[in-house]
Amino acid sequence: MAFVADQGSSIRGWAQQALPRLVLAPSFAAIVLFVYGFIVFTVYLSFTNSRILPKFDLIGFENYGKLFRLSHWDTAVTNLAIFGGLYIVICTVIGLGLAILLDQKIRGEGVLRPLYLYPMALSFIVTGTAWKWFLDPGIGLEQTMINWGWTTFEFDWI
């Protein structure tokens, strides 16, 4: 009997270790395909003679040579470095300053806290309102389908 209990606990232990991996595997595969797969595809296309639609005949580094010879390339890289650097520094300084102010007991904290925290909550409010409008039978998708001629369309599951 002791053997069966040990075997059952080892199966349970294996299942507890494997379940998170099994649950996350589809999301991980989707990320690998749709993020990194398309990055690799874009890099491949940069070595082809593609314009609007992809062409798969390789031309090597010719596109990069054209890019680096453009007269505005140096200006664009300089502007990107300045903007990126300033954006990161300014956002870090403002964010750190506001976080320090929120952590202190200062006068006007009741005004500062909502000004700082409401924009973070706003996306949830906007998303919820958009879904409410989208699923509203009078003005949303159901009414749109009915207006387009599909008179039997309805959301019975809502």
Short mmCIF file of the C-alpha atoms (twelve columns), coordinates in Angstrom:
data_MODEL
# 
_entry.id   MODEL 
# 
loop_
_atom_site.group_PDB 
_atom_site.id 
_atom_site.type_symbol 
_atom_site.label_atom_id 
_atom_site.label_alt_id 
_atom_site.label_comp_id 
_atom_site.label_asym_id 
_atom_site.label_seq_id 
_atom_site.Cartn_x 
_atom_site.Cartn_y 
_atom_site.Cartn_z 
_atom_site.pdbx_PDB_model_num 
ATOM 1   C CA . MET A 1   0.000   0.000  0.000   1 
ATOM 2   C CA . ALA A 2   2.879   2.360  0.734   1 
ATOM 3   C CA . PHE A 3   4.111   1.996  -2.838  1 
ATOM 4   C CA . VAL A 4   0.770   3.137  -4.279  1 
ATOM 5   C CA . ALA A 5   0.724   6.210  -2.025  1 
ATOM 6   C CA . ASP A 6   4.280   7.094  -3.063  1 
ATOM 7   C CA . GLN A 7   3.416   6.611  -6.727  1 
ATOM 8   C CA . GLY A 8   0.314   8.791  -6.393  1 
ATOM 9   C CA . SER A 9   2.236   11.560 -4.679  1 
ATOM 10  C CA . SER A 10  4.931   11.471 -7.349  1 
ATOM 11  C CA . ILE A 11  2.290   11.752 -10.084 1 
ATOM 12  C CA . ARG A 12  0.676   14.616 -8.196  1 
ATOM 13  C CA . GLY A 13  4.059   16.300 -7.790  1 
ATOM 14  C CA . TRP A 14  4.793   15.872 -11.493 1 
ATOM 15  C CA . ALA A 15  1.373   17.297 -12.384 1 
ATOM 16  C CA . GLN A 16  1.894   20.290 -10.073 1 
ATOM 17  C CA . GLN A 17  5.207   21.010 -11.759 1 
ATOM 18  C CA . ALA A 18  3.985   20.407 -15.316 1 
ATOM 19  C CA . LEU A 19  0.617   22.201 -15.139 1 
ATOM 20  C CA . PRO A 20  1.991   25.776 -15.186 1 
ATOM 21  C CA . ARG A 21  4.186   24.906 -18.164 1 
ATOM 22  C CA . LEU A 22  1.261   23.334 -20.007 1 
ATOM 23  C CA . VAL A 23  -0.967  26.329 -19.315 1 
ATOM 24  C CA . LEU A 24  1.678   28.852 -20.416 1 
ATOM 25  C CA . ALA A 25  2.873   26.900 -23.476 1 
ATOM 26  C CA . PRO A 26  0.240   28.239 -25.946 1 
ATOM 27  C CA . SER A 27  0.901   31.857 -24.900 1 
ATOM 28  C CA . PHE A 28  4.643   31.314 -25.120 1 
ATOM 29  C CA . ALA A 29  4.291   29.770 -28.593 1 
ATOM 30  C CA . ALA A 30  2.118   32.695 -29.744 1 
ATOM 31  C CA . ILE A 31  4.680   35.212 -28.469 1 
ATOM 32  C CA . VAL A 32  7.523   33.371 -30.168 1 
ATOM 33  C CA . LEU A 33  5.619   33.272 -33.467 1 
ATOM 34  C CA . PHE A 34  3.935   36.674 -33.544 1 
ATOM 35  C CA . VAL A 35  6.697   38.754 -31.966 1 
ATOM 36  C CA . TYR A 36  10.023  37.111 -32.656 1 
ATOM 37  C CA . GLY A 37  8.885   35.333 -35.821 1 
ATOM 38  C CA . PHE A 38  7.802   38.608 -37.397 1 
ATOM 39  C CA . ILE A 39  10.994  40.321 -36.261 1 
ATOM 40  C CA . VAL A 40  12.999  37.649 -38.085 1 
ATOM 41  C CA . PHE A 41  10.702  37.984 -41.132 1 
ATOM 42  C CA . THR A 42  11.187  41.766 -41.166 1 
ATOM 43  C CA . VAL A 43  14.964  41.396 -40.982 1 
ATOM 44  C CA . TYR A 44  14.795  38.891 -43.858 1 
ATOM 45  C CA . LEU A 45  12.687  41.314 -45.923 1 
ATOM 46  C CA . SER A 46  15.244  44.053 -45.315 1 
ATOM 47  C CA . PHE A 47  17.697  41.998 -47.380 1 
ATOM 48  C CA . THR A 48  15.266  41.672 -50.329 1 
ATOM 49  C CA . ASN A 49  14.121  44.012 -53.099 1 
ATOM 50  C CA . SER A 50  10.670  44.470 -51.522 1 
ATOM 51  C CA . ARG A 51  8.689   47.669 -51.835 1 
ATOM 52  C CA . ILE A 52  5.016   47.597 -50.804 1 
ATOM 53  C CA . LEU A 53  4.491   43.866 -51.308 1 
ATOM 54  C CA . PRO A 54  7.181   41.385 -50.289 1 
ATOM 55  C CA . LYS A 55  9.558   40.011 -52.904 1 
ATOM 56  C CA . PHE A 56  11.796  37.196 -51.798 1 
ATOM 57  C CA . ASP A 57  14.818  37.638 -54.101 1 
ATOM 58  C CA . LEU A 58  17.780  38.524 -51.896 1 
ATOM 59  C CA . ILE A 59  19.918  41.573 -52.719 1 
ATOM 60  C CA . GLY A 60  22.163  41.535 -49.639 1 
ATOM 61  C CA . PHE A 61  23.193  44.722 -47.843 1 
ATOM 62  C CA . GLU A 62  22.232  47.018 -50.738 1 
ATOM 63  C CA . ASN A 63  19.231  48.486 -48.856 1 
ATOM 64  C CA . TYR A 64  21.400  49.266 -45.832 1 
ATOM 65  C CA . GLY A 65  24.001  50.912 -48.071 1 
ATOM 66  C CA . LYS A 66  21.277  53.155 -49.537 1 
ATOM 67  C CA . LEU A 67  20.004  53.944 -46.045 1 
ATOM 68  C CA . PHE A 68  23.391  54.943 -44.658 1 
ATOM 69  C CA . ARG A 69  24.110  57.129 -47.710 1 
ATOM 70  C CA . LEU A 70  20.933  59.207 -47.247 1 
ATOM 71  C CA . SER A 71  21.672  62.820 -46.432 1 
ATOM 72  C CA . HIS A 72  19.184  62.873 -43.549 1 
ATOM 73  C CA . TRP A 73  20.367  59.653 -41.884 1 
ATOM 74  C CA . ASP A 74  22.775  61.347 -39.463 1 
ATOM 75  C CA . THR A 75  20.162  63.954 -38.538 1 
ATOM 76  C CA . ALA A 76  17.548  61.279 -37.906 1 
ATOM 77  C CA . VAL A 77  19.879  59.228 -35.683 1 
ATOM 78  C CA . THR A 78  20.921  62.346 -33.747 1 
ATOM 79  C CA . ASN A 79  17.301  63.414 -33.230 1 
ATOM 80  C CA . LEU A 80  16.364  59.899 -32.125 1 
ATOM 81  C CA . ALA A 81  19.208  59.798 -29.601 1 
ATOM 82  C CA . ILE A 82  18.342  63.239 -28.194 1 
ATOM 83  C CA . PHE A 83  14.620  62.512 -28.011 1 
ATOM 84  C CA . GLY A 84  15.100  59.038 -26.554 1 
ATOM 85  C CA . GLY A 85  17.625  60.189 -23.975 1 
ATOM 86  C CA . LEU A 86  15.613  63.215 -22.886 1 
ATOM 87  C CA . TYR A 87  12.372  61.237 -22.810 1 
ATOM 88  C CA . ILE A 88  13.851  58.575 -20.547 1 
ATOM 89  C CA . VAL A 89  15.533  61.106 -18.251 1 
ATOM 90  C CA . ILE A 90  12.506  63.420 -17.991 1 
ATOM 91  C CA . CYS A 91  10.035  60.553 -17.428 1 
ATOM 92  C CA . THR A 92  12.291  59.042 -14.777 1 
ATOM 93  C CA . VAL A 93  12.750  62.347 -12.963 1 
ATOM 94  C CA . ILE A 94  9.040   63.225 -13.054 1 
ATOM 95  C CA . GLY A 95  7.973   59.714 -12.042 1 
ATOM 96  C CA . LEU A 96  10.471  59.539 -9.193  1 
ATOM 97  C CA . GLY A 97  9.525   63.019 -8.029  1 
ATOM 98  C CA . LEU A 98  5.814   62.224 -7.996  1 
ATOM 99  C CA . ALA A 99  6.416   58.904 -6.242  1 
ATOM 100 C CA . ILE A 100 8.470   60.668 -3.552  1 
ATOM 101 C CA . LEU A 101 5.763   63.314 -3.154  1 
ATOM 102 C CA . LEU A 102 3.064   60.654 -2.845  1 
ATOM 103 C CA . ASP A 103 5.080   58.857 -0.194  1 
ATOM 104 C CA . GLN A 104 5.481   61.992 1.942   1 
ATOM 105 C CA . LYS A 105 2.883   63.560 4.154   1 
ATOM 106 C CA . ILE A 106 2.585   66.864 2.307   1 
ATOM 107 C CA . ARG A 107 -0.073  69.509 2.058   1 
ATOM 108 C CA . GLY A 108 -2.267  68.927 -1.000  1 
ATOM 109 C CA . GLU A 109 -1.675  65.179 -1.055  1 
ATOM 110 C CA . GLY A 110 -5.422  64.683 -1.486  1 
ATOM 111 C CA . VAL A 111 -5.206  66.617 -4.764  1 
ATOM 112 C CA . LEU A 112 -1.903  65.161 -5.971  1 
ATOM 113 C CA . ARG A 113 -2.788  61.499 -5.414  1 
ATOM 114 C CA . PRO A 114 -5.878  61.472 -7.719  1 
ATOM 115 C CA . LEU A 115 -4.037  63.503 -10.364 1 
ATOM 116 C CA . TYR A 116 -1.274  60.901 -10.342 1 
ATOM 117 C CA . LEU A 117 -3.359  57.729 -10.028 1 
ATOM 118 C CA . TYR A 118 -6.486  58.444 -12.132 1 
ATOM 119 C CA . PRO A 119 -4.713  58.194 -15.505 1 
ATOM 120 C CA . MET A 120 -3.679  54.646 -14.578 1 
ATOM 121 C CA . ALA A 121 -7.281  53.729 -13.815 1 
ATOM 122 C CA . LEU A 122 -8.612  55.598 -16.841 1 
ATOM 123 C CA . SER A 123 -7.685  52.866 -19.317 1 
ATOM 124 C CA . PHE A 124 -9.844  50.379 -17.399 1 
ATOM 125 C CA . ILE A 125 -12.728 52.845 -17.346 1 
ATOM 126 C CA . VAL A 126 -12.442 53.608 -21.057 1 
ATOM 127 C CA . THR A 127 -12.149 49.927 -21.953 1 
ATOM 128 C CA . GLY A 128 -15.172 49.040 -19.843 1 
ATOM 129 C CA . THR A 129 -17.226 51.843 -21.377 1 
ATOM 130 C CA . ALA A 130 -16.215 50.827 -24.904 1 
ATOM 131 C CA . TRP A 131 -17.242 47.205 -24.262 1 
ATOM 132 C CA . LYS A 132 -20.514 48.412 -22.729 1 
ATOM 133 C CA . TRP A 133 -21.281 50.404 -25.880 1 
ATOM 134 C CA . PHE A 134 -20.125 47.572 -28.143 1 
ATOM 135 C CA . LEU A 135 -22.367 45.002 -26.449 1 
ATOM 136 C CA . ASP A 136 -25.364 47.323 -25.935 1 
ATOM 137 C CA . PRO A 137 -28.302 45.815 -27.896 1 
ATOM 138 C CA . GLY A 138 -29.637 49.266 -28.812 1 
ATOM 139 C CA . ILE A 139 -26.505 50.896 -30.236 1 
ATOM 140 C CA . GLY A 140 -23.781 48.263 -30.407 1 
ATOM 141 C CA . LEU A 141 -22.849 45.362 -32.632 1 
ATOM 142 C CA . GLU A 142 -26.287 43.757 -32.426 1 
ATOM 143 C CA . GLN A 143 -28.022 46.896 -33.713 1 
ATOM 144 C CA . THR A 144 -25.380 47.364 -36.404 1 
ATOM 145 C CA . MET A 145 -25.951 43.835 -37.718 1 
ATOM 146 C CA . ILE A 146 -29.697 44.371 -37.712 1 
ATOM 147 C CA . ASN A 147 -29.244 47.663 -39.616 1 
ATOM 148 C CA . TRP A 148 -27.091 45.853 -42.194 1 
ATOM 149 C CA . GLY A 149 -29.954 43.437 -42.851 1 
ATOM 150 C CA . TRP A 150 -29.224 40.487 -40.554 1 
ATOM 151 C CA . THR A 151 -32.499 40.823 -38.676 1 
ATOM 152 C CA . THR A 152 -32.142 37.584 -36.689 1 
ATOM 153 C CA . PHE A 153 -28.781 38.516 -35.171 1 
ATOM 154 C CA . GLU A 154 -28.847 38.724 -31.368 1 
ATOM 155 C CA . PHE A 155 -26.646 38.184 -28.361 1 
ATOM 156 C CA . ASP A 156 -28.561 35.497 -26.493 1 
ATOM 157 C CA . TRP A 157 -25.574 34.620 -24.336 1 
ATOM 158 C CA . ILE A 158 -25.360 38.073 -22.708 1 
# 
